[in-house]
Amino acid sequence: MTSQDAPTYPAHWTADVLLRDGRTAHIRPVTPDDKELLVEFYARVSDESKYYRFFSPMPVLSEKDVDRFTEVDYVDRVAFVLTLRGRMIAIGRYDVVRAGEAEVAFLVEDAYQGRGIGQLLLEHLAQAARERGVQRFVAEVLPDNHRMIQTFRDAGYKVASGYEDGVISLEFPIEVTDTAIGVLAAREHEAEAASIHRFFNPRSVAIIGASRRQETVGQLIVRNLVTGDFTGRVYVVNPNTTAVSGMPAYKSVAEIPGDVDVAIVAVPAEAVQEVVLDCAAKGVHGLVVISSGFAETGEEGRRRQRRLVGLSRSYGLRLIGPNALGIINTDPQVSINASLAPTMPPRGRAGFFCQSGALGSAILEKVNNRGLGLTTFVSAGNRADVSGNDLLQYWEEDESTEVVMMYLESIGNPRKFSRIARRVSLRKPVVAVRSGRTTQGVPMGQMVRRIAAPPQAVDAMFKQAGIIQVDTLEDMFDVAQLLAHQPLPRGRRVAIVGNSDALGLLAADAAAGVGLAVNKQVALPAEPSPEDFEDALDSAIDDPDVDAVVAVYIPPLNVSGDEVANVLAAVGEQSDKPLVTSFLGAEGVPELLRVPDVAGSTAGRGSVPSYSSVESAVRALAKVVEYAVWLRNDGPAEFEQADAADIVAARRLVQDILRRRPAGGELEREEVTGLLAAYGVELWPSRAVATPEEAIAAGAEFGWDVVLKATADHLRERPDQAHVVQHILGAAEMSDAWRFLLEAIGEPDPAHRTGFVVQPNARPGVPVTIRTSEDPLFGPVVSFGMAGPLSELVGDRSYRIPPLTKRDAAAMVREVKAAPLLFGYRGADVVDVEEVERLVRRVAQLQNDLPQVSGIELGLVLVGLEGAAVLTASARIDPVDDPRSDWFVRRLTAPAADTLPS
């Protein structure tokens, strides 16, 4: 094969992946340069595995076999290799045997079998095959090769089998199904949770860069590990001394006599690469890189960070950092403080993830001051590898973590974050602060692309996923302390109990401002007895029209308030409704309001959270109410698959257009009509006309009662209708309409996309618009609003992230400020809102199914009493090399150059 004949290497199929045990590996298409790696790999494979693969003894590969396995065309013959530590540990391939059908097989080195490698190869081969137009895989397997048979059956596809001549034949379609995606998500969850579990539960830790000098980073970490009562072994590595803090110092990690699970790295940035190699040779699971001097310093630091991530993953290591504060696990069975934080936070019910090291210190101080307590803490620094997505996977299964708190400065993979967070939120609340909400900025050191989608779309993603998004760290702690200690409310109805009329009114006003309904207000005497307070609280909690209680207490002079505190704690422990207070203006969970916890947390379930002001208490309660409402109404909802959608026809149409116009571009009207029709959306017919004669002919073709409309961009969808003449019933009226529009706007100019169209007249209705877009990082976005410049100017649009549930679409239509126009505003008729919701769902599904569609706009939809008329629509398609493959294969975010912020 000459260089001119060589097929194009599909670089977008290359990825870092996680094995079932949480270690990383690298998967990529095979190349002719892999011949030597293949021979070495095959020599390490057992005779039994070779027999299972080739159905006969085959101790060595012939030169012809080696060529056949490494020289492929990446279309009809595709092969992937999995590498670790620079060695090939598995190879898989498919060969097309007939149109749309390919035979698949793979071989895994015995030492790495049982780690889910066969499943990974099958996922990536299937994704490549789908891109190449293959619809079905077939495989031949020996009956006693149970592991391989199970790999195919566990993939989530519908596998049919037969038996002939001592061989089992398997065949299955590789179309992506809900079952297959569910299987993939479960494997992804298992691997990522396992990788984080090893960080939080190490049996041994090595500190590379440990120093005898006081106030150095290495010395501080040693001190924190020892004084934090870490239950595992601590090793220190320093080639320039024999002992650090009374412990023997080793010159390298390789010299440590025992195993090392986690390495804490605190050496200069330029020396970290050598440390990675040392740790890899030792078999370390993961690195926590405290060292700075990476992407936060500029271009050279970015290159150094990319090399660090690539090297770590190539040797199977996960990485927290660089420029990280560290990790903490308060579980007394572990008790690890591998961070720069001088004080171990108390045991609690919340896990915390943040990115900024400096902010992490402030967070831990705030945790201590509030008495909130944490289960685990990660400050990921530049977040080059381990991210918030990984922590969510771990916390989902961690029984001791009941609340998740996240401070997010950037989101590397928003689609994956949304998918995981929505699942986690069904089990436990996630409270998040997102910096840069307005600017969508990316901090220095965060090597991710900016999100081009509007901030409202990102907010919508958080809302859809059930994430409780707050504006400040103070708000985050306010909400978390309520979630960690009190039950969820059943609704928005609130009772206010207190001995201050002024504060009671403030609480009522605050409640009304955040959408809570004050159904009961109990005013106690200025000097209430503990019994008075207890009776009032019990009465409010027992009231079936009350879902939560706000208690306000200002003690009289010379009264400590201890007795009332005991009442609050007792009622809070027994109540099945949340109770919040502003007790003495205290912030957090004061000791007087705590309930003992048998699990060892600082404060048990039933402890009453206190706030510095009643407004803060009410705001926190409102956020928790929104989560409870989401959990009850939106959480369990299923995504709708439109029965009328012809996805195959739509994909074929897009492929045909890209075949004719490889660069893509705006679609012709007929193409838009066909694309929308595949999803059950009918575009109102129209004819472009350039002369009065053409307009008359079009009117006759439609049977008259038509409109003549100017299409100039500066005139479209104008509320004054100056560019439209309606209800044209014959040739004479069309001639008059033509003259009128010429006088109003001038001669049509096709060069500037101005002209006239004729359409059948639609029934009167409310004009709305539905739009979608495809963000390269964020994925698909759909928006809804009323048509016209006023809605555009005030930004009155709602956003959601496909796929949508029926509830998502219904909420979109109702949350725009102009929504009353659809529901009988000022005596008008209520229009067909269900049809609007259907259109939103169908267009959203189209955008979700077809990443090549970079945008759709139903520019003018008239919604009437029965049905809706889509009068104008446009769409654009563009070629996509990697069509959101994170949904169909597992892969870690690549530390590539093109992920740098602009």
ZAGU-717468 format. One record per residue (C-alpha): residue in one letter; x, y, z. Coordinates in steps of 0.1 Angstrom, whole numbers, plus 2048, in hexadecimal, padded with zeros to 3 digits. Layout:
<rs>
aXYZ;...
</rs>
This chain:
<rs>
m800800800;t80F8217F6;s80C841809;q7F384E7EF;d7DD82F7F4;a7DF83081A;p7BD83482A;t7B6853840;y7BD84B864;p79D852879;a7AE865896;h78C86D8A6;w7898488AF;t7A684C8C6;a79E84E8EB;d7A984990F;v793830921;l78D822944;l78E7FD94B;r7777ED963;d7907EF980;g79481597B;r7B5815969;t7B9828949;a7C381A926;h7C6828903;i7B181C8E6;r7B88258C1;p7B581789E;v7D1800895;t7ED80C87D;p8077F9869;d821805882;d8117EE89C;k8207CE88E;e83B7CA8A8;l8227D28C4;l80B7B88B6;v82579D8B5;e8307A58D9;f80C7A58E5;y8047848D4;a8227748E4;r81377C907;v7F176E8FF;s7EA74A90C;d7E572D8F4;e7C172A901;s7B874E8F8;k7C874A8D6;y7B472A8D0;y79373C8DA;r79B7588C1;f7A67438A3;f7957218AA;s7B770F8A5;p7DA70E8B4;m7EB72D8A7;p80B7338BD;v81974F8A7;l80C76688D;s81A76486A;e827783859;k808782843;d7F2781862;v80479E872;d7FF7B3852;r7DB7A9851;f7D47B4874;t7E77D5873;e7DF7E1850;v7BA7EB84D;d7A6804838;y792813856;v77280D842;d76B7E883B;r7887DC850;v78C7EE872;a7A17E488F;f7A77F48B1;v7C47EE8C9;l7C47F48EF;t7E57FE8FD;l7F2802921;r81580C92B;g81E80D906;r8157E9901;m7F77DA8EE;i7E07C7905;a7C37C18EE;i7B87C38C9;g7967C28BA;r7897C5896;y76C7C287F;d76C7B885A;v74E7BF843;v74179F835;r7247AD822;a7137CF81F;g70A7DB841;e7177BD854;a73A7B7863;e74A79B876;v75A7A6897;a7747958AD;f78E79F8C7;l7AA7928DC;v7B479D8FF;e7D4795911;d7CD77C92D;a7DB792949;y7C27AD941;q7A379893B;g78679E952;r78B7C4952;g7707CC938;i7877D091B;g7737BB903;q7557D190A;l7697F0903;l7757E28E2;l7527D88D8;e7457FB8E0;h76080D8CC;l75E7F58AF;a7387F98AE;q73A81F8AE;a75481E891;a73E80587E;r71F81B882;e733838873;r73C822856;g71981784F;v71A7F485F;q6FA7EA870;r7017C787D;f71D7B388D;v72278E88A;a73A77989E;e7457548A1;v74E7488C4;l7577268D2;p73D7198EA;d754718908;n76073B903;h74774791C;r757768924;m7567738FF;i7327688FB;q72877B91B;t73A79A90D;f72379A8EF;r703793903;d70B7AE91D;a70F7C9903;g6EB7D3903;y6E47C88DF;k6CA7AD8D5;v6E178F8CE;a6D47728B9;s6E97528B9;g6EC7318A6;y7017128A9;e71270088C;d7326EB888;g73B6F08AD;v73B7168AB;i72172E8B9;s71874A8A0;l70C76A8AF;e6FD78889D;f6EE7A88A9;p6E57CB89B;i6FC7E68A9;e6E28028A8;v6E48168C8;t6C780D8DE;d6BC819900;t6C87F890E;a6EA7FB8FF;i6EE81E90C;g6E381392E;v6FD7F792E;l718810923;a70F82893F;a71080D959;r73380394E;e73E82694D;h73182C970;e74280D97D;a76481596F;e76483A979;a75783499C;a7728199A0;s78D831996;i78384B9B0;h77D8319CB;r7A28299CA;f7AB84D9D1;f7948509EF;n79C82E9FE;p7C28289F9;r7D480FA0F;s7F5822A09;v7FF8459FE;a8218519F1;i82A8769F3;i84387F9D8;g85489F9E1;a85189BA06;s8698B3A17;r87A8B8A39;r8768DEA35;q8588EDA48;e83C8FEA35;t8448EDA14;v8288DCA01;g8368B9A05;q83C8BEA2B;l8198CBA2F;i8098ADA1E;v81D895A33;r8128A7A52;n7EE8A7A48;l7EE882A40;v7FE879A61;t7EA890A77;g7CA887A65;d7CE863A71;f7D0853A4F;t7CA82EA55;g7E0822A38;r806823A32;v818844A2A;y838843A16;v84D862A0F;v8638669F0;n88187D9F0;p8A18749DF;n8B588E9F3;t8AF881A16;t8AB862A2A;a88E86CA40;v871884A41;s85C88AA61;g86A86BA71;m862855A53;p87B845A3C;a87E857A1B;y8818439FA;k8948509DC;s8788459C4;v8568369C5;a8648169B6;e87A8119D6;i85C8109ED;p8597EC9FA;g8337EB9FB;d8177F29E2;v80D8179DC;d7E981F9D3;v7EA8459D0;a80885D9CB;i8068819D6;v81E8959C0;a82D8B59CC;v84C8BA9B7;p8548D699D;a83F8D397E;e85C8CA968;a8638AC97D;v84089E97E;q84388A95E;e86087596D;v84A86F98C;v82E861975;l846848967;d85383E989;c82F83A996;a825826977;a84180E97C;k8368089A0;g812802996;v8038209A7;h7DE8259A1;g7DB84B9A1;l7ED86C9A4;v7E388B9B7;v7F98A69A9;i7FB8C49C0;s8178D39AB;s80F8F3998;g81F900978;f8088F195F;a7EC8FE949;e7E591B961;t80792A957;g80392D932;e80991A911;e82890891D;g8158FD93C;r7F98F1926;r8108DB912;r81F8CE932;q7FD8C693F;r7F28B391F;r81289E922;l80B897946;v7E888A93F;g7F2877921;l80F866933;s7FA85E952;r7DE84E93E;s7F583A928;y802829947;g7E0823956;l7E183F970;r7C5856979;l7CE87A982;i7BF89499A;g7CE8B6992;p7E68C498A;n7E68E39A0;a7CE8D19B8;l7C88D79DD;g7C48B29E2;i7AB8989EF;i79A890A10;n786873A1D;t778877A40;d76D853A44;p77E847A64;q787826A53;v79D83BA3C;s7A185EA4A;i7B786CA2E;n7C0891A2B;a7D6890A0C;s7D38B6A07;l7E18D7A10;a7C48DEA27;p7D28DFA4B;t7B28D3A5B;m79E8B4A54;p7798BEA50;p7608ADA67;r74E88EA5C;g72D896A4A;r71588CA2F;a7218A1A11;g73C89C9F7;f74D8BA9E8;f75E8C09C6;c76F8DF9BC;q78A8EA9A3;s79C9079B3;g7B68FE9CD;a7B49219DE;l78E91F9DF;g7908FB9ED;s7A2908A0C;a786922A11;i76C907A0C;l77B8F0A27;e77D90DA3F;k758915A39;v74F8F1A3E;n7608F1A60;n74F912A6A;r72C905A61;g7308E3A71;l7238D4A51;g73C8B8A4C;l7488A5A2D;t74C881A23;t765888A07;f7768A69F7;v7898AB9D6;s79A8CB9CA;a7A38C19A6;g7B78E099D;n7BB8E2977;r7A48C3974;a7B98B4958;d7AC89195D;v79588997B;s7778A0979;g7568A698A;n74688B974;d75D871984;l75487D9A7;l72F87B99F;q733857994;y74484F9B5;w72C8629CC;e70E8529BB;e7178319CB;d72783F9EB;e70D838A06;s71D851A1F;t71A86EA06;e6F687BA07;v6FC89D9F7;v7148A79DB;m7228CA9DA;m7358D79BC;y7478F79B3;l74C8F698E;e76290F97B;s75E8FC95A;i74D8DD94C;g7638C8936;n7478B1929;p7258C192F;r7128A591E;k72188B934;f71D8A1952;s6F88A694B;r6F3881946;i704876966;a6F689297B;r6D388B971;r6D786797D;v6E987099D;s6CE88B9A6;l6B48709A6;r6C68609C4;k6D687E9D6;p6D58A49D2;v6F18B59BF;v6F88DA9C9;a70E8EE9B1;v71D9109AD;r729917989;s741935985;g741948965;r71C94395E;t71996394B;t739963938;q73C93D933;g76194393A;v77C929940;p79592F95C;m7BB92C955;g7C5908959;q7A48FA94E;m7AC8EB92C;v7898E991F;r7778FC903;r75E91790A;i73A90E908;a72B9218EB;a70791A8F6;p6F6937908;p6F893892E;q6D3931930;a6D891091F;v6F2906939;d6DA910954;a6BF8FB943;m6D78DD943;f6DC8E0969;k6B68E496E;q6AE8C5959;a6C88B096B;g6B88B998D;i6D78CC998;i6D18E79B3;q6E49049A3;v6EC9209BB;d6FE9419B6;t7189429D3;l72B92B9EA;e717938A07;d6F792E9F5;m70690B9EF;f70D905A14;d6EB913A1D;v6DA8FAA06;a6F18DDA0E;q6EC8DFA34;l6C78DDA2F;l6C98BFA18;a6E28ADA2E;h6CD8AFA4E;q6A88B4A46;p68F8A0A31;l6848ADA0F;p6648C2A0E;r6458B59FC;g63B8D69ED;r63E8FC9EF;r627903A0C;v639912A2A;a63191BA4E;i644936A61;v646933A87;g65894EA9B;n658967AB7;s660985AA1;d645995A8B;a65F9A8A78;l67498AA6F;g655976A68;l64B990A4E;l66E98FA3F;a66B96AA3C;a64996CA2C;d655986A12;a674971A0A;a65E952A06;a6479649EE;g6659709DA;v67294D9D4;g65193C9CC;l64892D9EE;a6259309FB;v62193AA20;n603926A2B;k60792BA50;q617946A66;v619942A8C;a623960AA0;l62F957AC3;p63496FAE0;a654982AE2;e65E96CAFF;p651949AF6;s65692CB0D;p66690CAFE;e6448FCB01;d634918AEC;f64E914AD1;e64A8EEAD1;d6248EFACE;a626908AB2;l6408F4A9F;d62C8D3AA4;s60D8E4A98;a61E8F1A78;i62E8D0A70;d60D8BCA76;d5FA8D4A5F;p5F38C1A3E;d5F58E2A2B;v6198E8A36;d6378D9A25;a6548EAA37;v658900A56;v66E91FA5B;a675926A80;v67F949A8B;y68C94FAAE;i69A96FABF;p6A1968AE4;p696982AFD;l6B1994B11;n6C597EB29;v6B795EB1A;s6CF945B09;g6B6934AF4;d6C4911AFD;e6A2904B06;v69290FAE5;a6B1900AD3;n6A98DFAE3;v6858E2AD7;l6908E9AB3;a6A98CCAB4;a68E8B4AC2;v6748BFAA9;g68C8BEA8C;e69789BA94;q67388EA94;s6648A2A78;d65E893A55;k65D8B7A48;p67B8CEA44;l6818E7A60;v699904A5C;t6A1921A73;s6B4941A78;f6BD938A9C;l6D0955AAC;g6DD95EA89;a6F393FA8A;e700931A69;g70490CA63;v6F98F0A7B;p6FF8FEA9E;e7078E4AB9;l6E78EBACB;l6D38E2AAD;r6E68C2AA4;v6D989FAA7;p6F3884AAF;d6FC86EA92;v704849A96;a718849A76;g732861A85;s727880A72;t72A8A2A83;a7048A6A82;g6EA88BA7D;r6CA88AA69;g6B08A1A79;s6CA8BCA83;v6BB8DEA7C;p6CF8F5A65;s6D1919A6F;y6D6938A59;s6E395BA5F;s6C396AA52;v69F95EA4C;e6A4968A27;s6C194FA24;a6AC934A34;v68F939A1D;r6A693B9FD;a6B691AA07;l69490AA0E;a6879169EC;k6A59059DA;v69E8E59EC;v6798E79E3;e6828EB9BE;y6978CB9C0;a67B8B89D1;v6628C39B6;w67B8B899B;l6808979AC;r65A8919AE;n65089E98C;d66E89D974;g687885982;p678863979;a66A870957;e67585D938;f68186B917;e6688688FB;q6718588DA;a65A8658BF;d6498488AE;a64485C88E;a66A86488B;d67B85386F;i69F85687B;v6AD840860;a69E856845;a6AB876856;r6CE868859;r6CD85D834;l6C288082A;v6DE89183E;q6F887982F;d6EC87F80C;i6EE8A4811;l7128A281F;r71B88B802;r7108A57E9;r71D8C37FE;p7398B6814;a73E8D8825;g7198D982F;g7068FA831;e6E3907831;l6C98EF825;e6B28F5808;r68D8F8811;e6858D6802;e6A18C7818;v6948D8837;t6718CB82F;g67D8A782B;l6928A984B;l6768B6860;a65D89E851;a67288185D;y66A88C880;g64589387A;v6488B9876;e6368C7857;l6448E6848;w6298FC839;p62D8FD813;s63991C801;r6469277E0;a6619407D9;v6569597BE;a6689747AB;t64C983795;p62798A799;e62096F780;e632955795;a6209617B4;i5FE95D7A2;a60793A796;a6129307BA;g5F193E7C8;a5DD9297AF;e5F290A7B7;f5E990E7DC;g5C49147D4;w5C69387DF;d5C0947802;v5E594C803;v5FE966811;l6199797FF;k63797E816;a658990813;t67697B81E;a690996826;d6A298E846;h69B9B1854;l6759AC84E;r66F988859;e658983877;r6529A887B;p6349AD893;d6259C987D;q6209B1860;a62A9CC847;h63B9B2831;v61E99A82E;v5FD99C81B;q5E4982827;h5C5971819;i5CC9767F4;l5AF9667E2;g5B796B7BD;a5CE9787A2;a5C299C7A4;e5C899D7CA;m5EB98E7C5;s5F49A97AC;d5E89C37C5;a5FC9B37E1;w61B9B17CB;r6199D77C4;f6139DF7E9;l6329CC7F5;l6479DB7D9;e63D9FD7E5;a6449F380A;i6659E1807;g6729E67E3;e67C9CD7C8;p6879AA7D4;d6AD9A47D4;p6B697F7D2;a6DB9877D8;h6D29947FB;r6B9978802;t69B98F7FE;g67D9847E9;f6599797EC;v6499587F4;v62594C7F1;q61693580C;p5F4928814;n5E493E82E;a5E7930851;r5CD93486C;p5D394F886;g5E99458A3;v60494E8BC;p6269518AB;v64293C8BB;t6659318B2;i6789118B9;r69D90F8B4;t6B98F68B8;s6DF8F88B6;e6FC8E08BA;d7188EC8D0;p7398DA8CA;l73F8D58EF;f71C8D88FE;g7098C48E4;p6E58CB8D9;v6D08E88E7;v6AC8F08E0;s69A9118E8;f67791E8E6;g6689418E6;m64E9588D7;a6569648B4;g65F9888AF;p6799A28B8;l66B9AA8DB;s6719878E7;e6949878D8;l69D9A98E8;v69399F90B;g6A197B908;d68096B90F;r68A948905;s68B926917;y6A690C912;r6AA8E7917;i6C38CC90E;p6B78AF8F9;p6AC8948FE;l68C8A390C;t670893921;k64C89E91C;r6508B293D;d66F8C492F;a65C8D0911;a63D8DA925;a6548EE93D;m6658FF920;v64590C911;r638919933;e657929941;v65B945927;k64C966934;a635969916;a62694791C;p604955926;l5FE95D902;l5FA9388FC;f5E2933919;g5C694C913;y5D796D91C;r5BD989921;g5A0973915;a5B19658F6;d5AC9418EC;v5C39268FB;v5D79188DE;d5E38F58D7;v6008F48F0;e6038CE8ED;e60C8D28C8;v6278EC8D1;e6368D48EA;r6358B88D0;l6488CF8B7;v6628D78D2;r6678B28DA;r66A8A88B5;v6838C38AC;a6978BC8CC;q6988978C3;l6A389F89F;q6C08B48AD;n6C98998C6;d6C987E8AC;l6DD890891;p6FC8A289D;q7048AC879;v6E68C487B;s6F78E3889;g6D68F688D;i6B18F7886;e699914888;l674913886;g674938881;l64E93D881;v63592588F;l611930892;v60091E8AE;g5DA91E8AB;l5BD90E8BD;e5C38ED8AC;g5E68E58A0;a6038FC895;a610906873;v63690786E;l638923855;t65E928853;a67B91185B;s6A090F854;a6BC8F785C;r6E18F3858;i6F78D4857;d71C8D185B;p7348B385A;v73C8A487C;d75A88E881;d7518828A4;p72B8828A8;r7288848CE;s7388628D2;d7388668F8;w7158598F7;f71E8398E5;v7418308F1;r754836911;r77184E90F;l783866925;t78588B91C;a7A488F906;p7BE8A8912;a7C28B48EE;a7CF8D68E1;d7AD8DE8D3;t79E8DE8F6;l7B08FE900;p79A91B908;s7989368EE;
</rs>
